[in-house]
Amino acid sequence: MQYLMCYHTDGSAIFSGLETIRGNINGQQGVLVLAHQGTFKKGVASSQFTVVTDACDGVFEKFTGRGEFTTGEHGSAQYVIELSQP
Protein backbone atom coordinates (compact mmCIF):
# COMPACT_ATOMS: atom_id res chain seq x y z
CA MET A 1 0.00 0.00 0.00
CA GLN A 2 1.41 3.38 -1.03
CA TYR A 3 -0.25 6.67 -0.06
CA LEU A 4 0.54 10.33 -0.56
CA MET A 5 -0.99 12.57 2.14
CA CYS A 6 -1.41 16.34 2.31
CA TYR A 7 -1.98 17.62 5.86
CA HIS A 8 -3.99 20.71 6.77
CA THR A 9 -3.17 22.99 9.70
CA ASP A 10 -6.00 21.45 11.77
CA GLY A 11 -4.36 17.98 11.51
CA SER A 12 -6.80 16.58 8.98
CA ALA A 13 -5.53 15.38 5.62
CA ILE A 14 -6.46 14.26 2.14
CA PHE A 15 -4.73 11.32 0.50
CA SER A 16 -4.48 9.28 -2.66
CA GLY A 17 -2.79 5.97 -3.17
CA LEU A 18 -2.60 2.51 -4.64
CA GLU A 19 -3.22 -0.76 -2.83
CA THR A 20 -2.44 -4.28 -4.02
CA ILE A 21 -4.51 -7.18 -2.73
CA ARG A 22 -3.53 -10.79 -3.42
CA GLY A 23 -6.33 -13.32 -3.26
CA ASN A 24 -8.02 -16.28 -4.86
CA ILE A 25 -11.39 -17.37 -6.11
CA ASN A 26 -12.07 -21.12 -6.12
CA GLY A 27 -8.33 -21.78 -5.82
CA GLN A 28 -7.32 -19.49 -8.72
CA GLN A 29 -4.80 -16.82 -7.63
CA GLY A 30 -4.76 -13.18 -8.68
CA VAL A 31 -3.87 -9.60 -7.84
CA LEU A 32 -6.43 -6.81 -7.45
CA VAL A 33 -5.20 -3.17 -7.56
CA LEU A 34 -7.24 -0.37 -5.95
CA ALA A 35 -6.82 3.40 -6.55
CA HIS A 36 -7.84 5.35 -3.42
CA GLN A 37 -9.00 8.94 -2.81
CA GLY A 38 -9.67 9.70 0.82
CA THR A 39 -9.63 11.87 3.91
CA PHE A 40 -8.18 11.66 7.41
CA LYS A 41 -10.09 13.50 10.15
CA LYS A 42 -9.94 13.16 13.94
CA GLY A 43 -7.97 9.92 13.73
CA VAL A 44 -10.30 8.23 11.24
CA ALA A 45 -9.32 7.54 7.63
CA SER A 46 -11.98 6.94 5.00
CA SER A 47 -11.56 6.33 1.30
CA GLN A 48 -13.47 5.66 -1.88
CA PHE A 49 -11.63 3.57 -4.45
CA THR A 50 -11.90 2.03 -7.89
CA VAL A 51 -10.35 -1.13 -9.30
CA VAL A 52 -7.46 -0.44 -11.70
CA THR A 53 -8.52 -3.08 -14.22
CA ASP A 54 -5.41 -2.87 -16.42
CA ALA A 55 -3.14 -3.49 -13.41
CA CYS A 56 -4.96 -6.60 -12.11
CA ASP A 57 -3.90 -10.12 -13.06
CA GLY A 58 -4.72 -13.79 -12.68
CA VAL A 59 -8.29 -14.51 -11.66
CA PHE A 60 -8.93 -10.72 -11.25
CA GLU A 61 -7.54 -9.80 -14.71
CA LYS A 62 -10.74 -8.35 -16.20
CA PHE A 63 -12.59 -7.36 -13.05
CA THR A 64 -14.01 -3.89 -12.59
CA GLY A 65 -15.35 -2.41 -9.41
CA ARG A 66 -15.37 0.17 -6.67
CA GLY A 67 -15.73 0.43 -2.95
CA GLU A 68 -14.93 2.25 0.25
CA PHE A 69 -13.31 1.78 3.60
CA THR A 70 -13.31 3.44 7.00
CA THR A 71 -10.78 2.77 9.75
CA GLY A 72 -11.84 1.86 13.22
CA GLU A 73 -9.97 1.65 16.50
CA HIS A 74 -6.32 0.58 16.39
CA GLY A 75 -6.13 1.14 12.62
CA SER A 76 -8.34 -1.77 11.58
CA ALA A 77 -10.34 -1.06 8.43
CA GLN A 78 -13.73 -2.20 7.22
CA TYR A 79 -13.89 -2.58 3.44
CA VAL A 80 -16.94 -2.75 1.18
CA ILE A 81 -15.99 -3.85 -2.35
CA GLU A 82 -18.32 -4.34 -5.33
CA LEU A 83 -16.70 -6.37 -8.12
CA SER A 84 -17.99 -7.42 -11.53
CA GLN A 85 -16.67 -9.43 -14.43
CA PRO A 86 -17.29 -8.69 -18.09
Secondary structure, 3 states (H helix, E strand, C coil): CEEEEEECCCCCEEEEEEEEEEEEECCEEEEEEEEEEEEEECCEEEEEEEECHHHCEECCCCCEEEEEEEECHHHCEEEEEEEECC
